[in-house]
Amino acid sequence: MTRHELLGLLHQKIQPRTYLEIGIRTGNSMALSRTRSIGVDPYFKIDKPIRCDVQLIKATSDDVFAGDNPLAHFGGVPVDLAFIDGMHLSEFALRDFMNIEPFMADTGVIVIDDVLPRNGLEAARDRKTEPWTGDVYKVIEILRRRRPDLVVLLINTAPTGTAVVVGVDQASTILKDNYAAEEPYLLQPDPQTPPQEYMDRSIATEPDVLLVSRVWEQLLAVRESASSAELGDLWGELRSLGQPKAQTGS
């Protein structure tokens, strides 16, 4: 399954009221949306038909979120689904996550592309391959290290893997408070050495396993009224999808 196939199916499962996309390029992923949407990209050049109520912003995401009411197009409705597929350098992708999280719904889902490089060259900060992940995988490492409250699932999509993140905390300042401490890791020059389990995808969940979870139907049902306990149970079910399978003896 490709990243766009996964994203399209998540649109169907989640039925988002609002959709936010960082990194539009030619519009392949924005073309999947049928809801009120915002797309941010300083260099987009759309060549796909867009069939939603969309605001396209030609600017960097840092500049957009530095302004007042950056998501005014949503009329106060929080973000139900966000897709981060902008600059393939870890510091940009992490700041995208930090910028987006305060605007997410409690039941919101953040999807991050290009998190499973298949080798060090594909993960290089200085682009050398096509496809190219850059070192976005470092964002996943930081989220798991600094934000264990989040559910971060790596999904085995073609060609370069996808992460699905739930359990957001709009008030959290942990990433902001620790950003400077993480900069040496984020900005580490090439060559990059991704963890082996990223390159061989041994820690990745198959897309169909994610999509058949009953969590999505329940999440939609409680979107307006979910308690912390209810969401905790749902996030626990999703977290279990990413747990290593127990070995059985012979």
C-alpha positions in Angstrom: 0.0 0.0 0.0 1.3 3.5 -0.9 1.3 6.4 1.5 -1.4 8.1 -0.6 -3.6 5.0 -0.5 -3.2 4.9 3.3 -4.0 8.6 3.6 -7.1 8.2 1.4 -8.4 5.3 3.5 -7.7 7.3 6.7 -9.8 10.1 5.3 -12.6 7.6 4.8 -12.2 6.1 8.3 -11.9 9.4 10.2 -14.3 11.5 8.1 -12.4 14.6 9.2 -14.2 17.9 9.6 -10.9 19.7 8.9 -7.7 18.6 7.1 -4.3 20.3 7.4 -1.4 19.5 5.0 2.2 20.7 5.2 3.9 20.1 1.9 1.4 20.2 -1.0 3.8 19.9 -4.0 1.6 19.1 -7.0 -1.5 18.2 -5.0 -1.5 14.4 -5.0 -2.5 14.2 -1.3 -4.7 17.3 -1.2 -6.7 15.8 -4.0 -7.9 13.1 -1.5 -9.6 15.6 0.8 -13.4 16.3 0.7 -13.6 18.5 3.7 -12.5 22.0 4.7 -8.8 22.0 4.2 -5.6 24.1 4.5 -2.5 23.4 2.5 0.9 25.1 3.3 3.9 25.0 1.0 6.2 27.8 -0.2 6.6 26.3 -3.6 3.5 24.4 -4.5 2.4 24.0 -8.1 -0.9 22.2 -8.2 -1.6 20.0 -11.3 -4.3 17.8 -9.8 -8.0 18.6 -9.4 -8.9 19.7 -5.9 -12.4 19.0 -4.8 -12.7 20.5 -1.3 -13.1 23.9 0.4 -9.4 24.7 0.5 -7.1 27.5 1.4 -3.7 27.2 -0.1 -0.9 29.2 1.5 2.3 29.8 -0.3 4.6 30.2 2.7 6.7 28.2 5.1 4.9 26.5 7.9 7.1 28.4 10.5 5.9 31.7 9.0 2.3 30.6 8.9 2.2 29.5 12.5 4.0 32.6 13.6 1.1 34.7 12.5 -2.2 35.4 14.3 -5.0 32.8 13.9 -3.1 30.8 11.3 -6.0 28.3 10.8 -8.8 30.9 10.6 -10.2 29.1 7.5 -11.4 26.3 9.9 -13.6 28.7 11.8 -12.5 27.5 15.2 -13.0 23.8 14.5 -9.9 21.9 15.6 -7.8 19.8 13.2 -9.1 16.2 12.8 -6.4 15.0 10.3 -3.0 16.5 9.6 -0.4 15.3 7.1 3.3 16.4 7.4 5.1 16.0 4.2 7.1 19.1 3.9 10.9 19.7 4.0 12.6 16.4 4.5 15.0 17.6 7.2 14.3 16.5 10.7 14.3 20.0 12.3 11.6 21.2 9.9 9.4 18.1 10.4 9.7 18.3 14.2 8.7 22.0 14.1 5.8 21.1 11.9 4.6 18.7 14.5 5.2 21.2 17.3 3.3 23.9 15.3 0.3 21.6 14.6 -0.2 19.9 17.9 -1.8 22.9 19.7 -4.5 23.0 17.0 -5.5 19.4 17.0 -8.7 17.9 18.2 -8.5 15.5 21.1 -9.3 12.7 18.7 -7.1 14.1 16.0 -4.6 12.1 13.9 -1.3 13.3 12.6 0.3 11.5 9.7 4.1 11.9 9.0 5.5 10.8 5.7 9.0 9.5 4.9 9.9 8.0 8.3 11.3 4.6 7.1 14.5 5.1 5.1 15.8 1.9 3.5 19.4 2.9 3.7 21.7 5.7 4.8 21.8 7.3 1.4 18.0 7.6 1.3 18.2 9.3 4.8 20.9 11.8 3.8 20.2 15.4 4.6 21.9 16.4 1.3 19.6 14.6 -1.2 21.3 11.8 -3.1 18.4 9.5 -4.1 15.0 9.3 -5.5 12.9 8.6 -3.5 14.3 10.6 -0.6 13.3 10.5 3.1 15.9 12.8 4.5 16.4 12.3 8.2 12.8 12.7 9.1 13.1 9.4 11.0 14.8 11.4 13.8 11.4 13.0 14.6 10.0 9.6 15.5 13.0 8.9 17.7 12.5 12.2 19.5 8.8 11.7 19.9 9.3 8.3 21.5 12.1 9.7 23.8 10.5 12.9 24.8 6.7 12.2 24.5 5.9 8.6 25.6 2.4 9.9 26.2 1.8 9.9 22.4 1.0 6.8 20.4 3.4 6.7 17.5 2.9 3.8 15.0 5.2 3.2 12.1 3.3 1.9 9.1 4.9 -0.1 6.3 3.8 1.9 3.3 5.6 2.2 0.0 8.0 3.6 -0.8 9.3 5.3 2.4 7.1 4.6 5.3 4.5 6.6 7.2 3.9 7.3 10.9 0.5 7.7 12.5 0.4 9.7 15.7 -2.5 10.0 18.2 -3.0 11.0 21.8 -2.0 14.7 21.3 -1.7 17.1 24.2 -2.4 20.6 22.9 -0.9 22.2 26.1 2.3 20.2 26.1 5.5 22.3 26.0 7.9 19.4 26.3 9.1 19.5 22.7 9.5 23.3 22.7 11.3 23.1 26.1 13.8 20.5 24.8 14.2 21.6 21.2 17.6 23.2 21.8 18.8 20.1 23.5 17.8 18.0 20.5 19.4 20.3 17.9 22.8 18.5 17.8 21.0 15.3 17.0 18.7 16.9 14.5 21.5 18.7 12.7 24.0 15.9 12.7 25.7 16.1 9.3 25.8 13.3 6.8 26.4 10.4 6.7 23.2 9.4 8.5 22.8 6.0 10.2 19.2 5.2 10.7 18.5 2.4 13.2 18.5 -1.0 11.6 14.9 -1.7 12.6 13.8 1.4 10.6 15.6 0.2 7.5 14.4 -3.4 7.7 10.9 -2.2 8.9 10.9 -4.9 11.6 9.1 -2.4 13.9 6.5 -1.3 11.3 2.8 -2.3 11.4 1.2 -3.3 8.1 -1.4 -0.8 6.8 -4.3 -3.3 6.7 -3.7 -4.1 10.4 -4.0 -0.4 11.2 -7.1 0.1 9.0 -9.2 -2.8 10.2 -8.9 -1.7 13.9 -12.3 -1.0 15.4 -10.8 2.1 17.0 -11.6 4.3 14.0 -15.4 3.6 14.1 -15.4 4.2 17.9 -13.3 7.4 17.5 -15.8 8.8 15.1 -18.7 8.0 17.4 -17.2 9.8 20.4 -15.5 12.7 18.6 -17.8 15.3 20.3 -18.1 13.7 23.7 -15.1 11.5 24.4 -13.8 11.4 28.0 -10.1 11.1 28.8 -10.7 7.5 30.0 -12.5 6.6 26.7 -9.7 8.0 24.6 -7.1 6.3 26.8 -8.7 3.0 26.1 -8.8 3.6 22.3 -5.2 4.9 22.3 -4.2 1.8 24.2 -5.7 -0.4 21.5 -3.8 1.4 18.8 -0.6 1.3 20.8 -0.9 -2.5 21.0 -0.7 -2.7 17.2 2.9 -1.5 17.3 4.0 -3.9 20.1 6.4 -6.8 19.1 4.5 -10.0 18.7 5.3 -12.6 21.4 7.4 -15.5 20.4 5.8 -19.0 20.7 7.9 -21.9 21.7 8.0 -25.2 19.8 
